[in-house]
Amino acid sequence: EQCERDIVRWWGGGWSGVYWAWRRLDQPGYDASGLCLLEASGRLGGRTYSVRDLALGGHNFTLDVGAYRFSPDMHLPGDVILKLALPTACYEPGCPSAKKDMPKPFQFNYSAPLRRIIDPATGLPAGYATALEAMAREIAAAGATVTLGAELVGIEPRGGAADGAAAGAPALRIKSAAGGATRTERIEPAVVMLNVPRARLLPLPGVASLLGGRVKSALSCIRFDSPKGAGWKNFSRFHSGNGTTALSKAYLGYESAWWRSPAVNLTEGEYPQNAFFPIATSKGVPIGVRWSDGPVRCAAGAAERGAAGGAERECAGFLEIFYSVSNETLFRSVSRAPVDPLGVATRATAGATLDLVHEALLEAISPLLTARGVKAASLPKPSLLAVGVWTRPDAKEPLGPPVGYTAPTKVYYAPEVSGSLGAACGVSGLSEGEYRLPAPPPPA
């Protein structure tokens, strides 16, 4: 009943939805008891996916297998993280400008060094979802309802077609599970904010009639223009129309963080020079390493040393070995994508898979090891593989899969390639302003 008094926001444990609900608390005299934050999955975050309590080498680690860092120049989420007073640290040693991070022709429109949220007790990543969880706690403390596992399954006119209520006012059908039973209920909120991927919003019953044909067509726009010229030669690799199946991130967990040992001493930077363009190995596993991304933790009072062979095991940690777009299949096979991007393989459950990925890593970095006089066979094997696989749209599902999670999907439109935006999207007279605000009009 309280969800019918004010606001319902669904599918929304992502940044924009949680932030919108959180900002409602700033309104003078606002009664949050009528505010409901509903999320279909069992966690907050959306593409922000913080995996906690990964046990390795006697320590517990947190990994972000999706979004993970920000620049203070980014007003959202930067301002939010600062307002919440969450402890942060530079993502890269030396705190270089954010403009130096992205491969050309891309460039962050920010100069402040990239940062990530940390645990002040350890200095290690606390998880990017920490900010969303902090906002959700404040929302709940103000008297609002925060519910996980509440899935939107339909939108319809308020009151239904038979009771004479105003046509066009939205009512929601929500499916949830409690006590082992699944139920679907109908709620009629005064205001609705839907933070829903279009692949899941547009097929819902009632959406087409609520939005109208023009708005639905604008929201269905698929365009991936690739401008010509040397400055754009790498562009097509990253946009969603290039045929790659996923944006994936992968970490190997080692009980001995050999890359931090004096013999190897690889603690910052990338390999190859731009890890977004990984090395193709004979094992069929692409490798692109970011040496400082993964957390490393040492036993109390222990130095970060250890022989190249890992005989001394004071420090354990995770090495990021891949984060890019590709058509690779091994990381996908470890995950449950698209339903759940996360996948964790251990030596007990998938030893052969861990060995294969480890061999691919050693092959890729062999020039570095040779230059340091380190034999690949002397390095310890990993104990764990953690992946995040975010499915991309394809010809069969051009808006992305209708279930689960997708990689960030944008419309890339270049006037010199496709003319007007209306022509690009097949919606006559469509302007950029109209495209950015495709909200249905209020009921008469």
N, C-alpha and C positions, 0 to 999 in steps of 0.2 A: 504493500500500500504506500509506503513512503516513497517508492520509486515513481509513483504517479503524480506526486505533488510538485516536483520541480524538474529534475534532469535525469535522463538516462544516457549514458555514453557506453557504447559497446565496442567490443574487440579492441580493447583499448589499452591494454597495458603497455603500449608503445609510448614513445616520447610525447608526441603531440596530444594524445588523448589524456594521459596522466597530467601533463602540464595544464591543459585546458581546465580540467576539474580542479586542480590545485589553485589556479588563479581565481576561481570563483570565490575562494575563501577571503580574497582581498576586498570584496565588496562590503562597504559599511553596513553593519547590521544583518549580514547574510546568515540565514538559518541553514546550516549544512545538513540538517537531519533529513532533508528531502533530496539530497544529492546521492546518486548511485553510480558507482564506477564498476562496470561489468566487463569482464575479460573472458574470452572463450576458452583459453588454454589454462593450464595449471600454474602459470608463472607470469610475472610482469616482465616487459621488455621488448616484445616483438623481435626485431633484428638485433636488439641488444640482448645478448645471451651470456650471462655470467654463470659459469659452472664452478661450483665451490666444493671444497672438501675432497679434492683429488689427492689421494694418498700416494706419496712417493718418497722413498728414502727416509722414512720416519717423520715426514712433514706433511702438512695439508696445504694444498695450493688452490688458487682461484685462477681460472682461465676465461678469457672472453673469446668465444668462438664466433662472434659477430662483430658489431660496432664496439669500439674500445677506447677512443681517445678524442680529444677536442683541443681547440685553441681558445684561449680567453677572449680572442677577438670575435669568436662565434657567440653572438648574443644569446642564441639558443643553440646548445645547452650551456655555454660558458657562464652566462649570468646566473643561471639557476644553480649550478654547482658552487659558484662563489657565494651566492646568497644562503645556500644550505650549509656553508662553512665546512665543506667536506675537504679533507686533506688531499693534496695532489702533489705530483712530482713530474718533472720533465720526462717525456717519452724517450727521447734520445739523450745519451750522455753528451754533455756540453751544451744542451738546450739550443740547438740551431733554429733558425727561422722556419716557420711552417712552409714558407714558399719553396724550400729546398727539398721537400719531402716527395712531391708528386712527380711522375715522369712527364716529360713534354709530350703532347701539347697542353697537358693539364697543369694547372697551378692553383693551389689554395689561394683564395682571396684574403688571406690572413698572413700576418707576419709574426705574431706572438708565437713562441715555441709551443709545439703540441705537448699536451699533458694528459695524465690519466689519474684516476682516483686510486688512492693507496690506503693500506692499513697502516696507521701511524706507529703501531707497535713493531711492525716488521719492515716497513718501507716497501713492501711488495704490493702488487695490484690487488685491490679489494673488490674489483668488478665494476664495470660501467653501470650495471643495473643498480648499484648502491644509490645513485641519485633518484631513480624512479621509486625505489623502495622507501627512501626518506620522504619523498612527496606523498606517497600513499599512506605512510604512517601519520603524517600531518592531516591528511584528508580524513582518515578514520578517527583521529583524536578530536577533530572538530565535530564529530557526530554523523559523518557520512557513512554510507555502506560501500565497502569494497568487496566484490565477489569474484572469485575465480571459477572457471568451469561453467560459465553462463553464456551459451551460444545463441546468437541471433539466427533464426531460421526462417523468418518471414516479416514483411512489412505490409500493412494494409490500412485502409481508411479507418479513422476512429469510429468506433461503434459498430462497424460492419455495415453491410449493404442493406440490412433489413430493419434497422432500428431508427432510421431517419436522422442520424448524426451527420454533422457537416462532412461532406465528401472531401477527401484529400488530406485531412489531418492525420498524421501518422500514428499508428499503433504498432507495437512490436510483439512478435512471438519469440519467446526465449525458451530454449531447451537447457535443462540442467539435470544433474544427477545428485541424489541424496539417499543415503541408506540403502544403496544398491539398486534403487529404482530411478528410472528416467521419467521426467515429466516436462510437459510443455505448457507454458502459461502465457496469457495475453496481458500486456500492460499498456496503459495509455498515459505517457508522460506529457507534461506541458511543453518541454523543450527536449530535443534530441540532438546529440552531437555524435555522428558516426565516424569513427576513425577506422575505416575498413578498406583493405586492399580491393581494388576494383575487380580483380578476378573472383572475389567472393561476394562482393556487393551486388554486382550487376545481374548475376543469375538468380538472386533470391526472389521468391514469389512476391509480387506487389511492387517491386522496385521500378519496373518499366513504366507502369501507370503513374506512379508517384513522381518520377523525374520528368516524364515527358520525352518524346522522341528526340528532340534536339539536344537536350542535356545528356541523355543516355548516349547519343552518337558522339558527342564531344568527349565524354568520359571513356569511350571505347576507342579513341584515337590511338593508332599504332603508327609511329613514324621514326625511322632511324636514318636520317640524312647524313651522309659522309662527305663533307666539303673536300674539294680537290686541293692539292698543293702539298709541298714538303712538310709544312707545319702540322698537317693533319694525318701524316702517314701512319701513325700509331693509333689514331682515333678509333678506327673500326674494331680494333681488338677488344676494346673495353665496353662498347655499347651493346645493348641487348639484342641487336639485330644481326650479330656476326656469326651466329650458329653455335656459339659455346653454350654448354648445358648448365653450367653452375659457376657461382663465385664461391670458392672454397678456401678454407684455412685449415692448416694441419700443424700439430705439435708432436714431437717425440719427447717422451719423458725418460730421463736417465738418472739412475741413482748416483752416478758420478758425473758431474757436469764438466766433461773433459774439455770443452771449448774454452772454459775459464782457467784451465791449468796453465802453468808457466810454459810448458812445452808447446802448447797450441796458441793460447793467448789471442783468441778472437772474441772480443767483447763488445764491439760496436760496428755499425755499418751494415751493409748488405752483401750478398754474393749470389748471383753475379752483381755487377755494379748497380743494376736496377732489377730488384727481385720481382717486380711485376712482370718481367719477361723471364720466366724461369728456364732452367737448363733441362733439355730433354735427355733423359738417361736411357741406357740400353735395357733397364728394368721396366720401362714403361711408366715410371713414376716421375713426374716433373718436380724439380727442386729449385726453390728460391729462398735463401736463408736471410733472416733478420736476426743478427747475433744478440741484440740486447732486448728483444721483444719479450721473450719468455721469462718467467720468474725463476730465480735461483736462490736457494736457501742453504745456509751452512749450519752445521751443528754448533751449539753454543760454545764460544771460545775457540772455534776452529778457524784456521786460516783457509783462504780460498786457494788451496794448492792442489795436490794430487798429481801423481805421475800420469804420463800420457796413457798408460795402460789402465788407469783407474784403480791401482792397488790401494790408494788412500781415498776414502769415500766420504770425506767430510761434507761435501757440497752436492746437493741433488737439485735437479731443475728441469725445466722444459725449454726446448729449442724450437722456435718457429721455423719450419722447413718449407712452408708453402702458403701463399696468400695471393691468389690471382683468379682470373677466369680461365676456364679450360673445358675440354671434353674428357678429362681423365675419369677413370671408372673406379680406381681402387679406393680413394677416399669416400666416394659416394657409396661404395659397397659397405663401408664401415658404419655410415650414418643410416638414419631412417628417413632421409629426404624423400619427398618434400614434407611429409607429416612432421618430422622432427629433424632439424639440421644436425643435431648432436650425434656423435658416435664415439665410443670409447672402446678400444681394444687393448687387452692385457696380454702379457706373455703366456699366462695360463690358458687363455681362451683363443688366442690368435698369434701364437709364436711365429709361425711362418710368415704371416703378414708383416709383423714388426721387423723380422730379419730382412725381408725384401725391401721395405722402405729404408731401413738403415743402410743396406748395400747401395741403394740408389743415392742416398746422401753422400756416402763415402766416395762414390764414383764422381759425383758432381763437384765435390770440393777437393778432389785429389791433387790439383795443382797447388792448393794452399798447404796441404799436408806435406807434399814433396818438398816445397820450399822451406819447410820447418824441420825437415828430417824426421817426420813422424810417420810410422808405418800404420796404415789403415787397420791392419789386423790387431794392433795393440789397443785400439779404442774399445771401450765396453759397449755392449749391446743395450738397446733401450728396453724399458720395462712396460711402457705404456704408449699408446698412440691415441690422441684426441683430435677430432675433426669437427668442423662446422661446414656443412654443405648447403648452400643457399641456391635453390633451383632458379633457373632463368627461363623466360618465355621461349617458346619455340613455335614452329609452324603449326603444330597440332593444338597447342594451347597458347595463342599469341598474347594473351593477357597474363599468362602465368597459370600455374596449377590451381584448381578451384578448392584445394585443401592445403593445409599446412602453410609453409612460409616460402617467400621468394627473395631473391636478391633485389636490391634497389633497381627499379625499372622506371625509366624516364622516356619522355617523348623528345627526340632530338630533331629539331626543325631548323633548316637553313633556307632562307628565302631564295638564295641564288640556286638552290637545287630544286626545290619543289614549288616555288612561287609563294602564293598567299597561304596563311595558316588554314584557311577554309578549304583550299584545294588540297593541302597536305592531308587533312583529316577527313575530307569528304563531307564537310558541313558548310554549306553556302554562307558566306559572309561572316564566318567565325573570326572574332578578333582575339588578340592575346588577352585582353582584359576579361572578355567573356569566358575564355577557356580557364583562366585562373579562378574564376568564381562561379563554377557550375552548380549553384545551389537552386533547388526547386523553389518557386515562389510560395509565399504563405497562402493558406486556403482562403477563399473569398468569405 
